[in-house]
């Protein structure tokens, strides 16, 4: 079974990387940029082909953890044999920004398309902050919160969907409780300081081991229009969750131990394919691809060296100052950023391995 998991793992990462790099590749070609190499994967080459038409070398490499498009003049004119007008650095800034952002946009488009397909086939849950179900004798029930009421904020942070509610509740509060701002069906707004608890009988004794709040906002929706609508809503919810997660990493509320790398993704693949019937496996794989594609896109657009967003940042600086940033400075920044990124991958992978064998 581990072979199937490995093949699906390689397939998932391969699709995400291919779509991302294809964005850079297609827009670079559209703007007449000379391309040396299009590579899927990193490390040793396991397959190669050189195009007789345009001389582009296509590679598939052994490690499915990335890829790249090697273009002439990515930072400055570094090849005298390539005409100046075919160097990326000599293209208008707006074209260079499109080339750099195209990979991220492709990842986002892929995610929305896959979410749409899964919602069209299997249906989707409404993404609402309106309470649909309240368990009898649950925390919500005992505090008088009823179906139809809306959760408009948690700890003062506005929420608009169940996904956003779950994200806010995923980060532990100091005393284990959260302040729910509830708007009832009459339009009255009230704050409730609530903590998870078991379901209780009329005598106050626990009737379940699980601690919960006892509510749900999800209702199943089907149909073409709902699939489109909920694909975009879910996409926004996932972006929201990842931004909240990044914010908590920066502020120290989350540690690097909470991040996952390739080994963690492999584990996630295994847990979503082993023991499931084929239709469920397909659903889980499509969902995982969409989630990871958004993740890759969002991380890549961050304005940090070595990322696509870092390249765009230098282009914005160039536009503001009216001249290019010194090529040596930019290359040094990207090199340092790449080294730090590799160190982060090593640390995260090491933590994944410890969890895997722990």
Secondary structure, 3 states (H helix, E strand, C coil): CHHHHHHHHHHHHHHHHHHHHHHHHHHHHHCCCCEEEEEEEEEEEEEEEECCCCCCEEEEEEEEEEEEEEECCCCCCCCCCCCHHHCHHHCCHHHHHHHHHHHHHHHHHHHHHHHHHHHHHHCEECCCCECCEECCCCHHHHCCCCCCCEEEEECCEECCCHHHHHHHHHCCCCCCEEEEEEECCCCCEEEEEEECECCECCCCCECCCCCECCEECCCEECCHHHHHHHHHHHHHHHHHHHHHHHHHHHHCCCCHHHCCCHHHHHHHHHHHHCCCCHHHHHHHHHHHHHHHHHHHHHHHCCCCCCCHHHHHHHHHHHHHHCCCCCHHHHHHHHHHHHHHHHHHHHHHHHHHHHHHHC
